[in-house]
């Protein structure tokens, strides 16, 4: 099964965060699953690290990217189809995060489930397949 991780879940998985439930860790680690992350997630991390105080990583951005390679997490480039799907993601006043919305659009364009612990992602269950943590 192909699975897309949102940025928070990627960080939780790679940094062995105890907030990540064991059954989700097992799902991500399952050898038969193709685990993906959007390149835009790295851009999000870079911005949040630069702003300061909004994100804390044990090994920094380069470590995060390298850990994806070590864990066989494939990086999805930003494609035109993803940008076009952005318009199909409903806009909610309480969820304007452009990174989240582009990650959701990627899941929609690729027709793959997204794993997220973000409560706001539950608003999109009629649009994308969500595995909510």
Secondary structure, 3 states (H helix, E strand, C coil): CEEEECHHHHHHHHCCCCCCCHHHHHHHHCCCCEEEEEHHHHHHHHHHHHHCCCCCCCCHHHHHHHHHHHCCCEEECCCHHHHHHHCCCCCECCECCHHHHHHHHHHHHHCCEEEECCHHHHHHCCCCCEEEC
